[in-house]
Amino acid sequence: MWLCLLVLSLLALVYRWYRQSQILENLSDKYVLITGCDSGFGNLAAKQLDRRGLKVLAACLTEKGAEELKKETSSRLQTVILDVADSQSVSSAAKWVASIVRDAGLWGLVNNAGIGLPTAPNEWLKKEAYMKMLNVNLLGVVDVTIKLLPLIRKAHGRIVNVSSVLGRVSTLGGGYCIAKYGVEAFSDSLRRELRDFGVNVSIVEPGGFKTSIANYSVFKKYLDQLWETLPTEVRESYGEQYYQKYLQNLQEITNSLSTKLHRVTDCMEHALTACYPWTRYAAGWDAKLFFIPLSYFPTIISDYVFSKPDMQPAKRVT
């Protein structure tokens, strides 16, 4: 009996591998728009998909980012300046895409653009800080997707939304985790709505990776300025020791981040080029073996795992 189960399991794994290894034909005819291509995942994905022969439309926030990307890619790749938090900029970029793809439609959209600040304990932030994060990391995804949907439906294409393991387990104060939870919800509803149009929606959930938005020195500069502007009562309640420990933990986390960004862009590539893409991609061993499994555990367990006994506010209930 055990031998039969083993054989069936091996056959299932072989079938799964074979099915997921099937790649679409005529990739050179397909247009793909990627947001946030100045650096990080978007920049690497643009180069990677350009090498695969796809017609990459790379949306960058700055002219400098666009020019540097052009120097490292083929003449197929085209760039556009896009601020996903500016609806007028999104509308302009959508018209630009439509003028290029025409009747072919847009095969792929990778919603990758994102920011890492403002991030801090929730009480330290004002509403405007949350709005800044949500406007880029969540509402930007919604705006870009909706305005490009007619072109995607025309191509019966793919949408790839970059979420995070922090859209499964919230470990940071501020709007980052809120936005990523929102991306998960938006992607799920979108996937069900667009299934009958032949449009596939995938979510990439990266673990911890060292990108430009996960820079400790940038975080520290922001937090130092924020700490000095907090009301006296708030600073006294948390205490200097709490603040220094918060910075220390943040530094340890950023120092431990993976530099193997291809683990994320490989997921993007598979979602865009595979005959049978996954609904969700967990990118990185920490995502696969720690964060995703932990998200299914009872809340009391995840609360315990992320508690910091040596990080206590000055005025706490005992």
C-alpha positions as CSV (number, residue, x, y, z in Angstrom):
1,M,0.0,0.0,0.0
2,W,2.7,2.4,1.0
3,L,4.6,1.6,-2.2
4,C,1.5,2.4,-4.3
5,L,1.1,5.8,-2.5
6,L,4.7,6.6,-3.1
7,V,4.4,5.7,-6.8
8,L,1.3,7.8,-7.1
9,S,2.9,10.7,-5.4
10,L,5.9,10.6,-7.7
11,L,3.7,10.4,-10.7
12,A,1.7,13.4,-9.5
13,L,5.0,15.4,-9.0
14,V,6.2,14.5,-12.5
15,Y,2.8,15.5,-14.0
16,R,2.9,18.8,-12.0
17,W,6.4,19.5,-13.2
18,Y,5.6,18.7,-16.8
19,R,2.4,20.8,-16.8
20,Q,4.1,23.8,-15.3
21,S,7.1,23.6,-17.7
22,Q,4.8,24.1,-20.8
23,I,5.6,27.6,-22.2
24,L,3.6,29.6,-24.7
25,E,4.6,30.0,-28.3
26,N,5.1,33.3,-30.2
27,L,6.3,35.2,-27.1
28,S,8.0,37.7,-29.4
29,D,4.5,39.0,-30.5
30,K,3.4,39.8,-27.0
31,Y,3.5,43.2,-25.2
32,V,4.1,43.4,-21.5
33,L,3.9,46.6,-19.3
34,I,5.9,46.6,-16.1
35,T,5.6,49.4,-13.5
36,G,8.4,50.5,-11.2
37,C,11.3,49.7,-13.5
38,D,13.8,52.3,-12.2
39,S,15.3,49.7,-9.8
40,G,14.7,46.4,-8.0
41,F,12.3,43.7,-9.2
42,G,10.8,45.9,-12.0
43,N,14.2,46.8,-13.4
44,L,15.4,43.2,-13.4
45,A,12.1,41.9,-14.8
46,A,12.3,44.3,-17.7
47,K,15.8,43.1,-18.6
48,Q,14.9,39.4,-18.1
49,L,11.7,39.6,-20.3
50,D,13.5,41.6,-22.9
51,R,16.1,38.8,-23.2
52,R,13.2,36.3,-23.6
53,G,12.1,38.3,-26.7
54,L,8.9,39.9,-25.4
55,K,8.0,43.4,-26.3
56,V,8.6,45.1,-22.9
57,L,7.0,48.5,-22.1
58,A,8.9,49.6,-19.0
59,A,7.2,52.3,-16.8
60,C,9.8,54.3,-14.8
61,L,9.2,57.0,-12.3
62,T,12.2,59.1,-13.5
63,E,13.9,60.0,-16.8
64,K,17.2,58.9,-15.3
65,G,15.8,55.4,-14.6
66,A,14.4,55.2,-18.1
67,E,17.6,56.2,-19.8
68,E,19.8,53.8,-17.7
69,L,17.4,50.9,-18.5
70,K,17.5,51.6,-22.2
71,K,21.3,51.4,-22.2
72,E,21.1,47.8,-20.8
73,T,18.4,46.4,-23.0
74,S,17.5,45.8,-26.7
75,S,15.8,48.2,-29.0
76,R,12.6,46.3,-28.5
77,L,12.2,47.8,-25.0
78,Q,10.3,51.1,-24.8
79,T,9.9,53.3,-21.7
80,V,7.3,55.7,-20.4
81,I,7.4,57.9,-17.4
82,L,4.7,56.9,-14.9
83,D,3.7,57.9,-11.4
84,V,1.1,55.3,-10.4
85,A,-0.1,57.7,-7.6
86,D,-1.1,60.3,-10.2
87,S,-4.3,59.4,-12.0
88,Q,-3.5,61.8,-14.9
89,S,-0.1,60.2,-15.3
90,V,-1.8,56.8,-15.4
91,S,-4.3,57.9,-18.0
92,S,-1.5,59.3,-20.2
93,A,0.5,56.1,-19.9
94,A,-2.6,54.0,-20.8
95,K,-3.1,56.1,-24.0
96,W,0.6,55.6,-24.8
97,V,0.3,51.8,-24.4
98,A,-2.9,51.8,-26.6
99,S,-1.1,53.6,-29.4
100,I,1.7,51.0,-29.4
101,V,-0.2,47.7,-28.9
102,R,-3.2,48.7,-31.1
103,D,-5.2,45.6,-32.2
104,A,-2.8,43.2,-30.6
105,G,-3.8,44.3,-27.1
106,L,-1.7,44.1,-24.0
107,W,-0.7,40.5,-23.1
108,G,0.8,41.2,-19.7
109,L,0.6,43.8,-16.9
110,V,3.0,43.5,-14.0
111,N,2.0,45.8,-11.1
112,N,5.3,46.1,-9.4
113,A,5.8,49.8,-8.4
114,G,5.9,50.4,-4.7
115,I,7.4,52.4,-1.8
116,G,8.6,51.3,1.7
117,L,8.1,54.6,3.5
118,P,6.4,55.9,5.6
119,T,6.8,52.9,8.0
120,A,6.8,53.2,11.8
121,P,4.7,52.1,14.8
122,N,1.1,53.0,14.0
123,E,0.7,55.6,16.7
124,W,3.6,57.6,15.4
125,L,2.1,58.2,12.0
126,K,-0.6,60.6,10.8
127,K,-3.4,59.8,8.3
128,E,-1.4,61.5,5.5
129,A,1.4,59.0,5.9
130,Y,-1.1,56.1,5.4
131,M,-2.6,57.8,2.4
132,K,0.9,58.2,0.8
133,M,1.6,54.5,1.1
134,L,-1.9,53.4,-0.1
135,N,-1.9,55.8,-3.1
136,V,1.1,54.0,-4.5
137,N,1.0,50.5,-3.2
138,L,-2.7,49.8,-3.5
139,L,-4.7,52.5,-5.3
140,G,-1.9,52.8,-7.9
141,V,-2.4,49.1,-8.6
142,V,-6.1,49.5,-8.9
143,D,-5.9,52.6,-11.2
144,V,-3.3,51.2,-13.6
145,T,-5.2,47.9,-13.8
146,I,-8.6,49.4,-14.5
147,K,-7.4,51.8,-17.2
148,L,-5.5,49.0,-19.0
149,L,-8.2,46.3,-18.7
150,P,-9.7,46.9,-22.1
151,L,-6.3,46.2,-23.7
152,I,-5.7,43.2,-21.6
153,R,-9.1,41.7,-22.3
154,K,-8.5,42.2,-26.0
155,A,-5.4,40.1,-25.8
156,H,-6.9,37.6,-23.3
157,G,-3.8,38.4,-21.3
158,R,-2.3,38.2,-17.9
159,I,-2.2,40.4,-14.8
160,V,0.6,39.9,-12.3
161,N,0.3,41.8,-9.0
162,V,3.2,42.0,-6.7
163,S,2.0,41.6,-3.1
164,S,4.2,40.4,-0.2
165,V,4.3,37.8,2.5
166,L,3.3,40.9,4.7
167,G,0.0,40.7,2.9
168,R,-0.5,37.5,4.7
169,V,1.1,38.2,8.1
170,S,1.3,41.9,9.2
171,T,4.6,42.6,11.0
172,L,5.0,46.4,10.3
173,G,3.1,49.5,11.4
174,G,2.0,52.0,8.9
175,G,0.3,51.5,5.5
176,Y,2.6,48.9,3.9
177,C,1.0,45.7,5.2
178,I,-2.5,47.3,4.8
179,A,-1.8,48.0,1.2
180,K,-0.5,44.5,0.6
181,Y,-3.5,42.9,2.2
182,G,-5.5,45.1,-0.1
183,V,-3.6,43.9,-3.2
184,E,-4.4,40.4,-2.2
185,A,-8.1,41.2,-1.9
186,F,-8.2,43.1,-5.2
187,S,-6.4,40.3,-7.0
188,D,-8.8,37.7,-5.8
189,S,-11.9,39.5,-6.8
190,L,-10.3,40.5,-10.1
191,R,-9.4,36.9,-10.9
192,R,-12.9,35.7,-10.5
193,E,-14.4,38.6,-12.5
194,L,-12.0,38.2,-15.4
195,R,-11.9,34.4,-15.7
196,D,-14.8,34.3,-18.3
197,F,-12.8,36.9,-20.4
198,G,-9.9,34.5,-20.7
199,V,-7.7,36.8,-18.5
200,N,-5.5,35.2,-15.9
201,V,-4.6,37.0,-12.6
202,S,-1.6,35.9,-10.5
203,I,-0.2,37.2,-7.3
204,V,3.6,37.2,-6.5
205,E,4.3,37.1,-2.7
206,P,8.0,37.9,-2.1
207,G,9.7,37.2,1.1
208,G,12.5,39.5,2.3
209,F,14.7,40.9,-0.5
210,K,17.2,43.7,-0.6
211,T,15.8,46.4,-2.9
212,S,15.9,50.2,-2.9
213,I,12.8,50.4,-0.7
214,A,14.4,48.2,2.0
215,N,17.4,50.4,2.7
216,Y,18.2,50.7,6.4
217,S,20.0,54.1,6.2
218,V,16.9,55.6,4.4
219,F,14.6,54.1,7.1
220,K,16.8,55.4,9.9
221,K,17.0,58.9,8.5
222,Y,13.2,59.0,8.2
223,L,12.6,57.5,11.7
224,D,15.1,59.9,13.4
225,Q,13.3,62.9,11.9
226,L,9.9,61.4,12.9
227,W,11.0,60.6,16.4
228,E,12.0,64.2,17.0
229,T,8.6,65.5,15.9
230,L,6.5,63.2,18.0
231,P,4.5,64.7,20.9
232,T,6.4,64.6,24.2
233,E,3.8,62.3,25.7
234,V,4.2,59.8,23.0
235,R,8.0,59.8,23.2
236,E,7.9,59.4,27.0
237,S,5.4,56.6,26.7
238,Y,7.5,54.5,24.4
239,G,10.9,55.7,25.7
240,E,14.3,56.1,24.1
241,Q,15.2,52.4,24.8
242,Y,12.2,51.2,22.8
243,Y,13.1,53.5,19.9
244,Q,16.7,52.3,19.8
245,K,15.6,48.7,19.9
246,Y,13.2,49.3,17.1
247,L,16.0,50.6,15.0
248,Q,18.3,47.7,15.9
249,N,15.6,45.2,14.9
250,L,15.0,47.0,11.6
251,Q,18.8,46.9,10.9
252,E,19.0,43.2,11.6
253,I,16.0,42.6,9.3
254,T,17.4,44.6,6.4
255,N,20.9,43.1,6.8
256,S,19.4,39.6,6.5
257,L,17.5,40.3,3.3
258,S,18.2,38.1,0.2
259,T,20.0,39.6,-2.8
260,K,18.7,37.0,-5.2
261,L,16.0,39.1,-6.8
262,H,15.7,36.7,-9.7
263,R,13.6,34.5,-7.4
264,V,10.9,37.1,-7.7
265,T,11.3,37.9,-11.4
266,D,11.4,34.2,-12.3
267,C,7.9,34.0,-10.8
268,M,6.8,37.0,-12.8
269,E,8.2,35.4,-16.0
270,H,6.5,32.1,-15.4
271,A,3.1,33.9,-14.7
272,L,3.5,35.7,-18.1
273,T,4.9,32.9,-20.2
274,A,3.6,29.6,-18.9
275,C,0.6,27.8,-20.5
276,Y,-0.7,27.1,-17.0
277,P,0.4,29.9,-14.6
278,W,-0.1,29.6,-10.8
279,T,-2.6,31.7,-9.0
280,R,0.0,32.5,-6.3
281,Y,3.7,32.5,-6.3
282,A,5.7,32.4,-3.0
283,A,9.1,33.9,-3.8
284,G,12.0,33.1,-1.5
285,W,12.6,30.3,1.0
286,D,11.4,32.4,3.9
287,A,8.1,32.9,2.1
288,K,7.7,29.2,1.3
289,L,8.9,27.7,4.6
290,F,8.0,30.4,7.2
291,F,5.6,33.3,6.4
292,I,3.1,31.4,4.2
293,P,2.8,28.4,6.5
294,L,2.6,30.7,9.6
295,S,-0.3,32.6,8.0
296,Y,-2.4,29.5,8.4
297,F,-1.6,29.1,12.1
298,P,-3.9,30.4,14.9
299,T,-3.3,34.1,15.6
300,I,-2.0,33.4,19.1
301,I,1.0,31.5,17.5
302,S,1.9,34.2,15.0
303,D,1.5,36.9,17.8
304,Y,4.0,34.9,19.9
305,V,6.4,34.4,17.1
306,F,6.6,38.1,16.3
307,S,6.6,39.3,19.9
308,K,9.8,41.0,21.2
309,P,10.1,40.5,25.0
310,D,13.2,42.7,25.1
311,M,11.4,45.5,23.3
312,Q,9.0,47.1,25.8
313,P,7.7,50.6,26.0
314,A,8.6,52.7,29.0
315,K,5.0,53.1,30.2
316,R,3.4,49.7,29.9
317,V,0.7,47.8,31.8
318,T,2.3,45.3,34.1
